[in-house]
Amino acid sequence: MPKTFSRQTVFAGRVIDVGVENHQMPNGRQSSFEIVRHPGGAAVLPLLPDGRIMLIRQFRPAIGEMIYEIPAGRLEPGESAQECAGRELIEEIGYSAMQILPLGGFWSTVGFCDEYIHLFLGRDLTVAEQNLEPDEVIDLCPMTFAEALGKVKGGEILDSKTQLALLLYQTLEKDQ
Amino acid sequence: MPKTFSRQTVFAGRVIDVGVENHQMPNGRQSSFEIVRHPGGAAVLPLLPDGRIMLIRQFRPAIGEMIYEIPAGRLEPGESAQECAGRELIEEIGYSAMQILPLGGFWSTVGFCDEYIHLFLGRDLTVAEQNLEPDEVIDLCPMTFAEALGKVKGGEILDSKTQLALLLYQTLEKDQ
């Protein structure tokens, strides 16, 4: 198996750790790569008691816009992905889920980053206390699943985890 | 609209540019964020003349594994997303596409990065000369669409752009 030969950390931040790494490729050649290391995260598609789903609109400094997303966050040390999903559901939309079911997962941008996002379905929701962090600005956007899927097809939902959660849910439901 | 108030570049690489940025949130509060700036990319789902699709398996240093993907790459300066998709199709799998049709697009990991990936469908393929870069190690994996979709559902395809291209193609085809 290929191995890292060396790593020079160029930035150690709160969220990401950036390094220049030398790796041996399967063809024996050694090359240098810029790699962002990230603890990974969890995201959850919330199914509301009235049959709708809950999306959020959130300001994202990286792109300077409010965009549609599902509740999500970074894994904290020692926390399972399922615990993270349950915690973010409460903090970001103010619902607690009796059931947090695995829906899939993905490498977000594997060319330069090791972030893996675990996807879940949140079922049997009951009202809890929303608890946003000071730098989170979030609008709640309940809608039908059909509306959300229309926004994926229409290019209004452009976030990877949100598109994937909706499309995976559609595909897996269809199998049942 | 929110504005960047200041940016301190902490790493200017070949592929990514990393900075600590201060932004004013819609609620007026100023906060500091670690942001990775990336030129964006294009990815293409190739439909082979025999009705199958072409996936690749590629070694990715960020995760130390060979994984299933569709052909993709970074936008070069002055290049359109469609041109990038056509170029990567030739370079990575050795096919030229008469038709490169828009399939969607997504922010890969909007919490800390501005990378946007444009998705395309490559149709009417003819054989061209594959031209890998020295640090690309790629196996060609032609398979049926049903096989590929099974690998998404079974957790064998874990790359965001590849999952999304397959699921979007399934959803949009179903509409026709």
Interface residues (C-beta under 8 A of the other chain):
Chain A: M1 P2 K3 T4 V10 F11 G13 R14 V15 I16 V18 V20 E21 H23 M25 P26 N27 R29 S31 F33 E34 I35 V36 H38 G41 F59 R60 P61 A62 I63 G64 M66 I67 E69 A72 R74 G104 G105 F106 W107 S108 T109 V110 G111 F112 C113 D114 E115 Y116 I117 P134 D135 V137 L149 V152 K153 G155 L158 D159 S160 Q163 L164 L167 L168 Q170 T171 L172 D175
Chain B: M1 P2 K3 T4 V10 F11 G13 R14 V15 I16 V18 V20 E21 H23 M25 P26 N27 R29 S31 F33 E34 I35 V36 H38 G41 F59 R60 P61 A62 I63 G64 M66 I67 E69 A72 R74 G104 G105 F106 W107 S108 T109 V110 G111 F112 C113 D114 E115 Y116 I117 P134 D135 V137 L149 V152 K153 G155 L158 D159 S160 Q163 L164 L167 L168 Q170 T171 L172 D175
